[in-house]
Structures are given as C-alpha cells and as structure tokens.
Amino acid sequence: MHIELTGANFETEVLNSEKPVIVDFWAEWCGPCRMMAPIIDEISDLRADVKVCKLNVDDEGDIANKYNISAIPTVLCFKNGEVSATSVGYKQKDELLAALGL
C-alpha cells in the first residue's frame, strides 16, 4: 500500500529513506491521475524494494512548488534524498518503471 505524504512526513518518508522512493504528485480532479492510481498501487504491491508514496498537490502545494510540479500526474523517483528520475503524464506500469529507472 502506498503512503500518503504531507508536509509533516515528507522528509522522513522520502528524503531520509534508505530505499528508492516513488512519489506520485496528483489531484482528485485530475482524470489521468485517477487512471494512474491503480498502477501506482500495483507497483506498491509488487515492489518491496521501492517505497511508493502519493502527494496531493492541492493539499501540499508548497512541496509541489519546491519540486517545480507544473503538470500532473508527475511521478518523481528519489534516491538518497535526491530526485533521480521524472515521469510526466499517464504511463502504463512497465513504461513508468522504465522511465524511473526501476
């Protein structure tokens, strides 16, 4: 299951994680985001080697702005607290994992 990110847990869950972290930047009103939700959950269920998180850009705009999120869905992969890969727009699971280098 994915982890819901907030300003309170972002640093602990993402920046201080020993595992690679996928962060799905999404919003409730975004159709492509809703289409990607089951893909994100499937990755979470299948990949124990990766932490999977979701961040609602409407609720956590400061974090979205910090990472220059201008279109959603955007998925960032963090390794050692740094962004290592970015995927913008809807993608199938294999295409998304390839784009993120996973």
C-alpha positions, 0 to 999 in steps of 0.5 A, a space after each residue: 500500500 502506498 503512503 500518503 505524504 504531507 508536509 509533516 512526513 515528507 522528509 522522513 518518508 522520502 528524503 531520509 529513506 534508505 530505499 528508492 522512493 516513488 512519489 506520485 504528485 496528483 489531484 482528485 480532479 485530475 482524470 489521468 491521475 485517477 487512471 494512474 492510481 491503480 498502477 501506482 498501487 500495483 507497483 506498491 504491491 509488487 515492489 518491496 524494494 521501492 517505497 511508493 508514496 502519493 502527494 496531493 498537490 492541492 493539499 501540499 502545494 508548497 512541496 509541489 512548488 519546491 519540486 517545480 510540479 507544473 503538470 500532473 500526474 508527475 511521478 518523481 523517483 528519489 534516491 538518497 534524498 535526491 530526485 533521480 528520475 521524472 515521469 510526466 503524464 499517464 504511463 502504463 506500469 512497465 513504461 513508468 518503471 522504465 522511465 524511473 529507472 526501476 
